[in-house]
C-alpha cells in the first residue's frame, strides 16, 4: 500500500500488541464510526430530555467514570504554561488535567479501546515518542503494551505523575524547537495538537528525520468546525459564533485549529508511505440513537462543558479583545445550546498513521 487510503469501512486495525474484541453494538467496527452518512437521532431523547435532566445525567455519568480522571484537586482561577509562555492557549491546571484525561477516555471509546491504530510491531519497537504528552496517560498506558521499549513523553509543562513505570520518561520541551534526541524512534505518537503548532510541515519533516527506517507515526487530531447533518446547528446559534471566532482567532496568529484533514497531505509531503486516514464523528451530547454513539456523545459533552472556559478565555481576551465578563455571557449561552436535546452537533476526529520507508533513501 504505497498511496494514502482513506478508510470508509472501519476494519479491525488493532496492532498485534493489543487485543481486538469481536464487533458488537458498542464498537466502532460494528457501527462504522467514520464520517460518512448522518447519525440517527434518538427521538425519545429529543422528546423527553431537557437541559435540567441533562445536567442530572451528566452528574450521574461523571460519577461512573474512572476515579483517576476525577480525583485531582481543583484550584480557583486558571494556570498556564510558564515554559514558552503564550505558545499554548489552554491552561495546565488541575481542571484542565481532568479534561485532558476525559479527552483520552473519549478517544479510547471512539477507537474501540485502542491506544493507536497503526500496525506497530512489538518486537521491533524499542523507542517511542509521545508528542504533547499532557498528563502522560497515553505514554504510561503505552509502556504497558511495550514493556521492553523506552517511552518518552514531552510537553511544555511538568504536570505528569512523579511515580511512573521504569520505562517511561517525561521531558519539558517545545516540539517546535530543535530536537536534541541522540537516537531515533520506532514509533512517534502525536495527538490533540490543534491550534498548538505554528509550522506543521516542518514538524512533520522533523518527525520523519527522527524516525528509524520502517518505523511508524500516528496522528490523532481534530477538525474543530462544528457541524450538524439535520440543520439543527445554524449560523444564528451562539455556538456557531463561538466556533467561528475561536477558529478565526487562531488563524489570525498563524495557528491551524483544524489540522485533522491536512495530516495525510503533510505526511505524504514529508516522505512517509503506507498512509492510512480514518475520520470519526464525535457527537456532542446523548442525542444519537445508536448506544455506541450515545456513549461517545455523552463523554464528549462532559469534556467540552468542563473545558469551554479553558479553551476560550485566553484566545478571546488576549487576541480578540473581549472582556472576561463578555466571554462568560457567551459561554453561558453556548452551554445552554450544547445541552439542548434538539441540538445535534458533532465534529470530526482524524486518525492518520504512516510508515517511514524501510530503505534509507532519505539519507
Residue frames relative to the residue before (quaternion, step in Angstrom):
aa qw qx qy qz dx dy dz
X 1.0000 0.0000 0.0000 0.0000 0.00 0.00 0.00
X 0.0255 -0.8565 0.5149 -0.0253 3.56 0.06 1.26
X 0.7239 0.3747 -0.2434 0.5257 3.58 1.17 -0.38
X 0.6116 -0.5645 0.4043 0.3792 3.54 -1.20 0.54
X 0.1114 -0.7741 0.6208 0.0534 3.52 -1.07 0.80
X 0.2109 -0.7542 0.6076 0.1324 3.56 -1.00 0.83
X 0.3355 -0.7904 0.4873 0.1589 3.54 -0.43 1.28
X 0.0584 -0.7991 0.5976 0.0302 3.56 -0.98 0.85
X 0.6723 0.5023 -0.2982 0.4547 3.56 1.25 0.14
X 0.3574 -0.7798 0.4576 0.2340 3.60 1.19 -0.33
X 0.1047 0.8176 -0.5598 0.0845 3.64 0.68 1.02
X 0.5955 -0.5440 0.4442 0.3900 3.54 -1.31 0.21
X 0.0301 -0.8372 0.5444 -0.0424 3.55 -0.32 1.28
X 0.2813 0.7867 -0.5137 0.1950 3.59 1.15 0.41
X 0.4273 -0.6828 0.5223 0.2800 3.60 -0.87 0.91
X 0.6772 -0.5227 0.3313 0.3981 3.55 -1.20 0.51
X 0.6652 0.5231 -0.3110 0.4326 3.57 1.10 -0.63
X 0.7050 0.3925 -0.2588 0.5310 3.56 1.27 -0.07
X 0.4284 -0.7059 0.5066 0.2480 3.55 -1.13 0.62
X 0.2562 -0.7672 0.5715 0.1385 3.53 -0.75 1.07
X 0.2904 -0.7588 0.5593 0.1645 3.55 -0.83 0.99
X 0.5924 -0.5541 0.4276 0.3990 3.60 -1.14 0.51
X 0.5717 -0.5971 0.4336 0.3586 3.55 -1.10 0.72
X 0.0506 0.7839 -0.6161 0.0584 3.53 -0.98 0.90
X 0.7376 -0.4444 0.2795 0.4247 3.54 -1.27 0.07
X 0.7467 0.3620 -0.2310 0.5080 3.59 1.15 -0.32
X 0.5769 0.5641 -0.3946 0.4395 3.58 1.09 0.62
X 0.5645 -0.6075 0.4239 0.3640 3.62 -1.08 0.60
X 0.5904 0.5666 -0.3825 0.4289 3.59 1.12 -0.57
X 0.6874 0.4967 -0.2887 0.4443 3.55 0.98 -0.87
X 0.7867 0.3291 -0.1737 0.4925 3.57 0.85 -0.90
X 0.4045 -0.7348 0.4679 0.2784 3.60 1.22 -0.10
X 0.0867 0.8358 -0.5375 0.0710 3.57 0.74 1.01
X 0.3719 0.6645 -0.5486 0.3452 3.49 0.33 1.33
X 0.5656 -0.6663 0.3773 0.3064 3.56 -1.01 0.84
X 0.4534 0.6307 -0.4995 0.3836 3.57 0.59 1.17
X 0.8062 0.1800 -0.1588 0.5407 3.57 -0.56 1.14
X 0.5270 -0.6517 0.4582 0.2958 3.52 -1.22 0.63
X 0.4494 -0.6499 0.5385 0.2927 3.55 -1.24 0.54
X 0.4390 -0.6803 0.5208 0.2707 3.58 -1.01 0.81
X 0.3691 -0.7275 0.5432 0.1988 3.55 -1.01 0.92
X 0.3907 -0.6849 0.5643 0.2445 3.56 -1.03 0.83
X 0.3251 -0.7850 0.4949 0.1819 3.58 -0.26 1.26
X 0.5972 0.5608 -0.3692 0.4388 3.60 1.09 -0.62
X 0.6258 0.5151 -0.3269 0.4860 3.57 1.07 -0.79
X 0.6558 0.5468 -0.3063 0.4207 3.53 0.89 -1.01
X 0.7539 0.4210 -0.2124 0.4575 3.57 0.89 -0.95
X 0.7729 0.4110 -0.2045 0.4381 3.57 0.95 -0.82
X 0.7114 0.4774 -0.2742 0.4367 3.58 0.99 -0.73
X 0.1088 -0.7409 0.6577 0.0810 3.52 -1.20 0.67
X 0.7054 -0.4383 0.3175 0.4577 3.56 -1.27 0.13
X 0.6521 0.5243 -0.3289 0.4379 3.60 1.00 -0.77
X 0.6747 0.4664 -0.3097 0.4810 3.59 0.97 -0.76
X 0.5796 0.5544 -0.3738 0.4659 3.58 1.14 -0.55
X 0.6251 0.5326 -0.3399 0.4583 3.60 0.98 -0.82
X 0.6582 0.5070 -0.3083 0.4633 3.57 0.95 -0.86
X 0.6680 0.4964 -0.3009 0.4657 3.57 0.98 -0.85
X 0.6015 0.5503 -0.3582 0.4551 3.58 1.07 -0.70
X 0.6548 0.5192 -0.3130 0.4514 3.58 0.92 -0.90
X 0.6763 0.4859 -0.2884 0.4727 3.56 0.92 -0.92
X 0.6728 0.5085 -0.2952 0.4491 3.56 0.92 -0.97
X 0.6376 0.5389 -0.3294 0.4411 3.57 0.96 -0.86
X 0.6612 0.5289 -0.3080 0.4338 3.56 0.97 -0.87
X 0.6771 0.5040 -0.2929 0.4491 3.56 1.16 -0.57
X 0.5806 0.5931 -0.3758 0.4122 3.57 1.23 -0.26
X 0.7379 -0.4416 0.2823 0.4253 3.52 -1.31 0.39
X 0.4894 -0.6765 0.4701 0.2862 3.57 -0.88 0.98
X 0.5890 0.5973 -0.3706 0.3988 3.57 1.11 -0.58
X 0.6275 0.5269 -0.3370 0.4638 3.58 1.19 -0.45
X 0.7957 0.3778 -0.1412 0.4518 3.55 1.01 -0.80
X 0.6153 0.6243 -0.3381 0.3425 3.61 1.17 -0.24
X 0.4660 0.6572 -0.4731 0.3564 3.63 1.18 0.28
X 0.4712 -0.6414 0.5100 0.3263 3.64 -1.09 0.61
X 0.3144 -0.7544 0.5516 0.1667 3.56 -1.10 0.71
X 0.2691 -0.7603 0.5724 0.1483 3.59 -0.95 0.93
X 0.5006 -0.5950 0.5200 0.3536 3.54 -1.27 0.36
X 0.7717 0.2907 -0.2354 0.5143 3.58 -1.02 0.74
X 0.4465 -0.6743 0.5186 0.2775 3.57 -1.32 -0.11
X 0.1984 -0.7710 0.5971 0.0986 3.55 -1.05 0.80
X 0.1727 -0.8078 0.5606 0.0574 3.57 -0.91 0.94
X 0.6785 -0.4842 0.3674 0.4125 3.54 -1.34 0.26
X 0.3219 -0.7249 0.5758 0.1985 3.56 -1.10 0.76
X 0.6615 0.4775 -0.2982 0.4955 3.60 1.02 -0.78
X 0.8154 -0.0055 -0.0718 0.5744 3.57 -0.75 1.13
X 0.0126 -0.8560 0.5166 -0.0158 3.56 0.90 1.00
X 0.7967 0.2894 -0.2358 0.4753 3.55 -0.94 0.94
X 0.5935 0.5951 -0.3731 0.3930 3.59 1.19 -0.26
X 0.7552 0.2257 -0.1496 0.5969 3.59 1.26 -0.31
X 0.3363 -0.8202 0.4404 0.1425 3.56 -0.61 1.16
X 0.6173 0.5277 -0.3682 0.4527 3.61 1.16 -0.24
X 0.5649 -0.5949 0.4389 0.3665 3.60 -1.14 0.48
X 0.2716 -0.7336 0.5809 0.2250 3.55 -1.32 -0.03
X 0.3936 0.7346 -0.4670 0.2956 3.57 1.21 0.49
X 0.7550 -0.4073 0.2582 0.4443 3.56 -1.30 0.07
X 0.6256 0.5416 -0.3430 0.4445 3.57 1.01 -0.77
X 0.6704 0.4760 -0.2933 0.4878 3.57 1.00 -0.81
X 0.6049 0.5455 -0.3605 0.4545 3.59 1.05 -0.63
X 0.6146 0.5303 -0.3380 0.4762 3.57 1.05 -0.75
X 0.6687 0.5073 -0.3047 0.4502 3.56 0.91 -0.94
X 0.6396 0.5278 -0.3311 0.4502 3.59 0.95 -0.81
X 0.6702 0.4776 -0.3032 0.4805 3.58 0.99 -0.75
X 0.5879 0.5305 -0.3607 0.4928 3.57 1.16 -0.54
X 0.6385 0.5258 -0.3246 0.4588 3.57 0.98 -0.84
X 0.6139 0.5362 -0.3326 0.4743 3.56 1.04 -0.77
X 0.6610 0.4998 -0.3010 0.4719 3.57 0.93 -0.91
X 0.6256 0.5520 -0.3276 0.4435 3.58 1.03 -0.83
X 0.6995 0.4569 -0.2796 0.4730 3.58 0.83 -0.95
X 0.6071 0.5386 -0.3593 0.4608 3.60 1.03 -0.66
X 0.6350 0.5103 -0.3276 0.4785 3.59 0.95 -0.82
X 0.6725 0.5200 -0.2940 0.4369 3.56 0.91 -0.96
X 0.7672 0.3638 -0.1788 0.4970 3.58 0.96 -0.87
X 0.5820 -0.6198 0.3797 0.3647 3.59 1.11 0.49
X 0.6471 -0.5560 0.2889 0.4344 3.56 1.09 0.88
X 0.4790 0.6366 -0.4570 0.3955 3.58 1.13 0.62
X 0.4485 -0.6814 0.5102 0.2726 3.58 -0.98 0.82
X 0.7833 -0.0286 0.0553 0.6185 3.58 1.13 -0.65
X 0.4019 -0.7223 0.5172 0.2219 3.56 -1.28 0.37
X 0.5147 0.6546 -0.4199 0.3610 3.60 1.19 -0.36
X 0.4473 -0.6981 0.4906 0.2679 3.62 -1.03 0.77
X 0.0407 0.8412 -0.5342 0.0734 3.56 0.63 1.18
X 0.3307 -0.7628 0.5178 0.2018 3.63 -0.64 1.06
X 0.4585 -0.7217 0.4498 0.2580 3.55 -0.62 1.14
X 0.7048 0.4966 -0.2770 0.4241 3.56 0.90 -0.96
X 0.7276 0.4057 -0.2398 0.4984 3.61 1.17 -0.42
X 0.6134 0.5664 -0.3348 0.4369 3.58 1.26 0.00
X 0.0118 -0.8375 0.5427 -0.0626 3.55 -0.40 1.30
X 0.7831 0.1501 -0.0913 0.5966 3.59 1.19 -0.50
X 0.0575 -0.7931 0.6056 -0.0297 3.55 -0.84 1.12
X 0.1368 -0.7773 0.6104 0.0672 3.56 -1.01 0.87
X 0.1338 -0.7650 0.6277 0.0536 3.56 -0.92 1.01
X 0.2071 -0.8103 0.5419 0.0827 3.56 -0.27 1.32
X 0.8193 0.0935 -0.1076 0.5554 3.58 -0.81 1.01
X 0.0493 0.8829 -0.4656 0.0349 3.55 0.94 0.94
X 0.3024 -0.7772 0.5098 0.2112 3.61 1.17 -0.40
X 0.8260 -0.1141 0.1211 0.5385 3.57 -0.69 -1.10
X 0.5116 -0.6719 0.4024 0.3533 3.58 1.27 -0.16
X 0.3978 0.7620 -0.4545 0.2337 3.57 1.26 0.01
X 0.6476 0.5015 -0.3355 0.4654 3.62 0.99 -0.77
X 0.6589 0.5204 -0.3163 0.4416 3.61 0.86 -0.93
X 0.6607 0.5062 -0.3124 0.4578 3.58 0.94 -0.85
X 0.6824 0.4655 -0.2955 0.4799 3.59 0.93 -0.84
X 0.6263 0.5268 -0.3392 0.4639 3.61 1.07 -0.67
X 0.6192 0.5569 -0.3514 0.4277 3.59 1.04 -0.69
X 0.6220 0.5293 -0.3379 0.4678 3.57 1.16 -0.51
X 0.6560 0.4912 -0.3007 0.4878 3.58 1.12 -0.67
X 0.7727 0.2192 -0.1046 0.5864 3.57 1.16 -0.69
X 0.0629 -0.8595 0.5058 0.0381 3.63 0.52 1.11
X 0.7067 0.4393 -0.2637 0.4879 3.60 1.18 -0.45
X 0.6113 0.5370 -0.3498 0.4642 3.58 1.29 0.14
X 0.4047 -0.6547 0.5733 0.2809 3.54 -1.26 0.51
X 0.1271 -0.7933 0.5943 0.0377 3.58 -0.76 1.08
X 0.0774 -0.7984 0.5972 -0.0051 3.56 -0.66 1.18
X 0.0784 -0.7850 0.6137 0.0317 3.56 -0.84 1.01
X 0.0789 -0.8045 0.5861 0.0548 3.58 -0.86 0.88
X 0.0546 0.7768 -0.6230 0.0734 3.53 -1.20 0.63
X 0.6076 -0.5697 0.4142 0.3671 3.54 -1.30 0.26
X 0.7812 0.2407 -0.1348 0.5600 3.59 1.19 -0.43
X 0.4103 -0.6949 0.5371 0.2457 3.54 -1.16 0.66
X 0.2121 0.7995 -0.5267 0.1962 3.57 0.50 1.22
X 0.4674 0.6881 -0.4355 0.3441 3.58 1.27 0.16
X 0.6392 -0.5215 0.3842 0.4145 3.61 -1.21 0.34
X 0.4876 -0.6571 0.4891 0.3020 3.57 -1.15 0.60
X 0.7384 0.3420 -0.2002 0.5456 3.56 1.07 -0.73
X 0.1110 0.8017 -0.5673 0.1519 3.55 -0.40 1.27
X 0.6700 -0.4666 0.3607 0.4508 3.61 -1.22 0.21
X 0.6205 -0.6022 0.3551 0.3554 3.61 -1.06 0.68
X 0.7039 0.4465 -0.2785 0.4771 3.62 1.14 -0.44
X 0.6021 0.5312 -0.3609 0.4744 3.60 1.26 0.36
X 0.0114 0.7783 -0.6272 0.0268 3.54 -1.04 0.86
X 0.1780 -0.7845 0.5876 0.0873 3.57 -0.97 0.89
X 0.1122 -0.7928 0.5987 0.0208 3.54 -1.07 0.86
X 0.3408 -0.6802 0.6030 0.2399 3.56 -1.14 0.67
X 0.2502 0.7689 -0.5336 0.2482 3.55 -0.42 1.21
X 0.3340 -0.6889 0.6034 0.2233 3.53 -1.30 0.46
X 0.3896 -0.7663 0.4614 0.2191 3.56 -0.42 1.22
X 0.6537 0.5031 -0.3212 0.4652 3.60 1.21 -0.34
X 0.5534 0.5477 -0.4126 0.4729 3.59 1.26 0.06
X 0.6937 -0.4492 0.3312 0.4553 3.57 -1.27 0.09
X 0.3916 -0.7132 0.5302 0.2386 3.56 -0.95 0.88
X 0.1917 -0.8044 0.5562 0.0826 3.57 -0.96 0.87
X 0.3693 0.7305 -0.4995 0.2838 3.60 1.19 0.31
X 0.3174 -0.7783 0.5150 0.1684 3.57 -0.83 0.98
X 0.7309 0.2866 -0.2243 0.5774 3.57 1.29 0.04
X 0.4683 -0.6739 0.4953 0.2849 3.55 -1.13 0.66
X 0.4557 -0.6944 0.5040 0.2370 3.53 -1.34 0.30
X 0.4126 -0.6933 0.5396 0.2406 3.53 -1.26 0.57
X 0.7843 0.0534 -0.0265 0.6175 3.58 1.21 -0.48
X 0.0454 -0.7791 0.6252 0.0028 3.55 -0.80 1.07
X 0.1238 -0.7971 0.5910 0.0092 3.54 -0.83 1.09
X 0.0257 0.8052 -0.5868 0.0816 3.57 -0.87 0.98
X 0.1768 0.7897 -0.5727 0.1310 3.59 -0.69 1.02
X 0.8189 0.2689 -0.2122 0.4604 3.54 -1.40 0.35
X 0.4354 0.7071 -0.4610 0.3130 3.61 0.97 0.74
X 0.2933 0.7642 -0.5167 0.2509 3.58 1.24 0.33
X 0.8472 0.1024 -0.1327 0.5041 3.57 -0.94 1.04
X 0.6119 0.5702 -0.3472 0.4241 3.60 1.24 0.23
X 0.7243 0.4147 -0.2144 0.5075 3.59 1.20 -0.50
X 0.3211 -0.7670 0.5274 0.1747 3.57 -0.88 0.96
X 0.7978 0.1308 -0.0570 0.5858 3.62 1.13 -0.57
X 0.1897 -0.8299 0.5180 0.0833 3.57 0.10 1.29
X 0.6515 0.5047 -0.3531 0.4430 3.67 0.80 -0.78
X 0.6420 0.5123 -0.3270 0.4674 3.60 1.02 -0.77
X 0.6461 0.5064 -0.3236 0.4705 3.58 0.96 -0.82
X 0.6507 0.5168 -0.3235 0.4527 3.58 0.93 -0.86
X 0.6518 0.5064 -0.3139 0.4693 3.60 0.98 -0.80
X 0.6469 0.5166 -0.3183 0.4619 3.57 1.01 -0.80
X 0.6255 0.5160 -0.3346 0.4801 3.58 1.03 -0.73
X 0.6330 0.5346 -0.3278 0.4540 3.58 0.98 -0.85
X 0.6717 0.5113 -0.2952 0.4476 3.57 0.89 -0.97
X 0.7551 0.3819 -0.1947 0.4961 3.57 1.08 -0.71
X 0.5522 0.5647 -0.4060 0.4596 3.56 1.25 0.49
X 0.4598 -0.6689 0.5089 0.2867 3.58 -0.94 0.86
X 0.5928 -0.5467 0.4363 0.3992 3.62 -1.11 0.56
X 0.7834 0.2599 -0.2309 0.5152 3.55 -0.84 1.03
X 0.5360 0.6400 -0.3956 0.3828 3.58 1.29 -0.16
X 0.3787 -0.7356 0.5300 0.1858 3.54 -1.29 0.43
X 0.1311 -0.7411 0.6499 0.1054 3.52 -1.34 0.46
X 0.0311 -0.7858 0.6160 0.0446 3.56 -1.18 0.52
X 0.1283 -0.7705 0.6231 0.0397 3.52 -1.03 0.96
X 0.0401 -0.7618 0.6465 0.0103 3.54 -1.00 0.90
X 0.2700 0.7794 -0.5193 0.2237 3.56 -0.28 1.21
X 0.5614 -0.6847 0.4094 0.2200 3.47 -1.35 0.49
X 0.2098 -0.6187 0.7166 0.2442 3.39 -1.56 0.10
X 0.2164 -0.8561 0.4610 0.0881 3.56 -0.08 1.31
X 0.4291 0.6668 -0.4910 0.3608 3.59 1.20 0.33
X 0.3206 -0.7582 0.5381 0.1811 3.58 -0.62 1.13
X 0.0809 -0.7974 0.5979 -0.0126 3.55 -1.06 0.89
X 0.0632 -0.7385 0.6565 0.1404 3.52 -1.40 0.02
X 0.4260 -0.7121 0.5009 0.2460 3.56 -1.08 0.74
X 0.7464 0.4082 -0.2096 0.4819 3.58 1.16 -0.53
X 0.5773 -0.6205 0.3699 0.3806 3.59 1.23 0.24
X 0.4315 0.7164 -0.4604 0.2976 3.60 1.21 0.20
X 0.6802 0.3538 -0.2698 0.5825 3.59 1.29 -0.22
X 0.0137 -0.8119 0.5820 -0.0441 3.56 -0.58 1.17
X 0.6774 -0.4890 0.3626 0.4129 3.56 -1.31 0.19
X 0.6329 0.5549 -0.3291 0.4280 3.59 1.21 -0.45
X 0.5497 0.6262 -0.4006 0.3811 3.59 1.20 -0.27
X 0.5604 -0.5930 0.4638 0.3452 3.56 -1.16 0.64
X 0.5991 0.5651 -0.3562 0.4414 3.58 1.11 -0.64
X 0.6394 0.5146 -0.3253 0.4696 3.58 1.04 -0.74
X 0.6417 0.5078 -0.3270 0.4727 3.59 0.99 -0.79
X 0.6456 0.5161 -0.3201 0.4629 3.57 0.93 -0.90
X 0.6700 0.5045 -0.3055 0.4509 3.59 0.86 -0.95
X 0.6692 0.5064 -0.3057 0.4497 3.58 0.87 -0.96
X 0.6836 0.4735 -0.2968 0.4695 3.59 0.83 -0.93
X 0.6252 0.5503 -0.3240 0.4487 3.56 1.04 -0.82
X 0.7101 0.4476 -0.2641 0.4751 3.58 0.80 -1.01
X 0.6596 0.5087 -0.3120 0.4570 3.59 0.94 -0.87
X 0.6156 0.5615 -0.3457 0.4316 3.58 1.05 -0.72
X 0.6839 0.4691 -0.2905 0.4773 3.57 0.90 -0.87
X 0.6326 0.5250 -0.3395 0.4570 3.57 0.99 -0.74
X 0.6415 0.5502 -0.3262 0.4236 3.59 1.05 -0.73
X 0.7316 0.3576 -0.2321 0.5319 3.61 1.19 -0.41
X 0.6251 -0.6073 0.3206 0.3710 3.56 1.21 0.46
X 0.5509 0.5813 -0.4129 0.4337 3.59 1.15 0.53
X 0.3495 -0.7377 0.5430 0.1969 3.57 -0.97 0.87
X 0.2090 -0.8180 0.5233 0.1153 3.62 -0.39 1.19
X 0.7522 0.3066 -0.1790 0.5551 3.59 1.26 -0.25
X 0.0533 0.8559 -0.5131 0.0364 3.62 0.62 1.06
X 0.4766 0.7356 -0.4149 0.2441 3.58 1.13 -0.60
X 0.7293 0.4403 -0.2713 0.4479 3.63 0.66 -1.02
X 0.7036 0.4835 -0.2593 0.4517 3.60 1.18 -0.49
X 0.4694 0.7166 -0.4277 0.2886 3.58 1.23 -0.30
X 0.6339 0.5488 -0.3337 0.4308 3.58 0.94 -0.85
X 0.6831 0.4879 -0.2861 0.4621 3.57 0.89 -0.94
X 0.6500 0.5117 -0.3179 0.4632 3.58 0.96 -0.83
X 0.6452 0.5187 -0.3260 0.4565 3.58 0.98 -0.80
X 0.6554 0.5097 -0.3102 0.4630 3.58 0.96 -0.84
X 0.6532 0.5174 -0.3106 0.4574 3.59 0.97 -0.87
X 0.6596 0.5207 -0.3066 0.4470 3.60 1.05 -0.72
X 0.6172 -0.5722 0.3412 0.4185 3.59 1.21 -0.38
X 0.4739 0.6764 -0.4464 0.3444 3.59 1.24 -0.03
X 0.1762 -0.7621 0.6152 0.0984 3.55 -1.22 0.61
X 0.7541 0.3568 -0.2819 0.4739 3.57 -1.34 -0.04
X 0.2246 0.8125 -0.5004 0.1975 3.54 1.00 0.91
X 0.0513 -0.7744 0.6306 0.0069 3.55 -0.98 0.92
X 0.0861 -0.8075 0.5834 -0.0114 3.57 -0.86 1.01
X 0.0082 0.7915 -0.6098 0.0386 3.57 -0.73 1.10
X 0.1888 -0.7742 0.5984 0.0832 3.56 -1.12 0.76
X 0.0993 -0.8086 0.5799 -0.0005 3.56 -0.79 1.11
X 0.3703 -0.7107 0.5532 0.2274 3.57 -0.98 0.84
X 0.1245 -0.7678 0.6256 0.0600 3.55 -1.03 0.90
X 0.2088 -0.7932 0.5590 0.1210 3.62 -0.13 1.22
X 0.3155 -0.7211 0.5856 0.1937 3.55 -1.23 0.55
X 0.7947 0.1991 -0.1784 0.5451 3.56 -0.24 1.27
X 0.5885 -0.6217 0.4047 0.3213 3.58 -1.27 0.32
X 0.3341 0.8019 -0.4533 0.1999 3.60 1.18 0.40
X 0.5873 0.5756 -0.4188 0.3852 3.70 0.98 -0.45
X 0.5244 -0.6461 0.4645 0.3032 3.56 -1.15 0.66
X 0.6515 0.5279 -0.3209 0.4403 3.58 0.98 -0.84
X 0.5148 -0.6790 0.4221 0.3095 3.63 -0.77 0.98
X 0.6203 0.5464 -0.3450 0.4447 3.57 1.05 -0.72
X 0.6944 0.4527 -0.2722 0.4886 3.58 0.83 -0.98
X 0.6024 0.5625 -0.3583 0.4387 3.59 1.05 -0.72
X 0.6594 0.5008 -0.2942 0.4773 3.59 0.98 -0.88
X 0.6475 0.5022 -0.3098 0.4823 3.58 0.94 -0.89
X 0.6735 0.5198 -0.2952 0.4347 3.58 0.91 -0.94
X 0.6537 0.5037 -0.3174 0.4671 3.58 0.99 -0.80
X 0.6443 0.5090 -0.3155 0.4757 3.58 0.96 -0.85
X 0.6565 0.5208 -0.3044 0.4530 3.57 0.96 -0.89
X 0.6624 0.5065 -0.3198 0.4499 3.59 0.90 -0.86
X 0.6267 0.5262 -0.3386 0.4644 3.60 0.97 -0.81
X 0.6616 0.5125 -0.3022 0.4565 3.57 0.91 -0.95
X 0.6918 0.4818 -0.2846 0.4563 3.60 0.89 -0.92
X 0.6577 0.5063 -0.3220 0.4554 3.59 0.88 -0.88
X 0.6621 0.4981 -0.3024 0.4714 3.58 1.01 -0.79
X 0.7683 0.4150 -0.1929 0.4476 3.57 1.03 -0.76
X 0.4215 0.7491 -0.4521 0.2382 3.60 1.22 -0.27
X 0.6777 0.4890 -0.3048 0.4568 3.58 0.82 -0.94
X 0.6682 0.5089 -0.2997 0.4526 3.56 0.93 -0.90
X 0.6240 0.5363 -0.3379 0.4571 3.58 1.05 -0.78
X 0.8034 0.4450 -0.1369 0.3711 3.46 0.79 -1.24
X 0.6399 0.6122 -0.3591 0.2946 3.58 0.76 -1.04
X 0.7247 0.4447 -0.2823 0.4442 3.58 0.62 -1.06
X 0.6606 0.5062 -0.3187 0.4536 3.61 0.91 -0.85
X 0.7289 0.4449 -0.2614 0.4500 3.59 0.72 -1.03
X 0.7182 0.4394 -0.2622 0.4715 3.60 0.97 -0.78
X 0.7536 0.4124 -0.2244 0.4600 3.60 0.81 -0.98
X 0.7680 0.3494 -0.1802 0.5056 3.59 1.00 -0.80
X 0.7851 0.3453 -0.1740 0.4839 3.59 0.80 -1.00
X 0.4890 -0.7249 0.3917 0.2862 3.59 1.25 -0.08
X 0.3977 0.7046 -0.4936 0.3189 3.59 1.16 0.45
X 0.4287 -0.6290 0.5601 0.3269 3.54 -1.31 0.26
X 0.6405 -0.5229 0.3853 0.4098 3.56 -1.22 0.41
X 0.6404 0.5341 -0.3254 0.4458 3.57 1.03 -0.79
X 0.6395 0.5141 -0.3265 0.4692 3.60 1.00 -0.75
X 0.6357 0.5231 -0.3246 0.4657 3.57 1.01 -0.80
X 0.6655 0.5156 -0.3125 0.4399 3.58 0.88 -0.91
X 0.6314 0.5208 -0.3346 0.4671 3.59 1.02 -0.73
X 0.6583 0.5014 -0.3124 0.4665 3.59 0.90 -0.90
X 0.6841 0.4933 -0.2980 0.4471 3.58 0.85 -0.92
X 0.5836 0.5582 -0.3730 0.4568 3.59 1.11 -0.57
X 0.6785 0.4794 -0.2815 0.4802 3.58 0.98 -0.86
X 0.6347 0.5229 -0.3283 0.4647 3.58 1.04 -0.76
X 0.6453 0.5194 -0.3258 0.4556 3.59 0.91 -0.87
X 0.6381 0.5323 -0.3255 0.4510 3.57 0.98 -0.86
X 0.6722 0.4865 -0.2997 0.4709 3.59 0.95 -0.83
X 0.6627 0.5228 -0.3199 0.4302 3.59 0.87 -0.90
X 0.7098 0.4455 -0.2562 0.4817 3.58 1.11 -0.65
X 0.5076 0.6592 -0.4241 0.3577 3.60 1.24 -0.17
X 0.4953 -0.6881 0.4397 0.2965 3.64 -0.77 0.96
X 0.6800 0.4956 -0.2940 0.4534 3.60 1.11 -0.60
X 0.5992 0.5642 -0.3420 0.4536 3.59 1.30 -0.07
X 0.0322 -0.8503 0.5226 -0.0539 3.60 -0.27 1.28
X 0.1836 0.8196 -0.5147 0.1720 3.55 0.71 1.12
X 0.0058 0.7653 -0.6434 -0.0144 3.53 -1.34 0.38
X 0.1304 -0.7367 0.6433 0.1625 3.53 -1.35 0.03
X 0.5052 -0.6954 0.4460 0.2494 3.57 -1.25 0.31
X 0.2277 -0.7143 0.6468 0.1397 3.50 -1.25 0.73
X 0.1625 -0.7820 0.5974 0.0725 3.57 -0.85 1.01
X 0.0877 -0.7685 0.6327 0.0368 3.55 -0.96 0.94
X 0.0167 0.7905 -0.6086 0.0669 3.56 -0.67 1.16
X 0.0508 0.7804 -0.6229 0.0194 3.55 -0.84 0.95
X 0.0323 -0.8035 0.5915 -0.0584 3.54 -1.12 0.72
X 0.3325 -0.7457 0.5534 0.1645 3.54 -1.32 0.38
X 0.3984 -0.6551 0.5781 0.2791 3.53 -1.16 0.64
X 0.5524 -0.6360 0.4075 0.3527 3.63 -0.81 0.92
X 0.5795 -0.6059 0.4296 0.3354 3.54 -1.12 0.73
X 0.6758 0.4680 -0.2901 0.4900 3.58 1.03 -0.78
X 0.4314 -0.7078 0.5042 0.2422 3.55 -1.17 0.62
X 0.2030 0.8192 -0.5164 0.1452 3.55 0.94 0.85
X 0.5741 0.5829 -0.3852 0.4270 3.57 1.28 -0.05
X 0.6725 0.4994 -0.3013 0.4556 3.59 1.20 -0.27
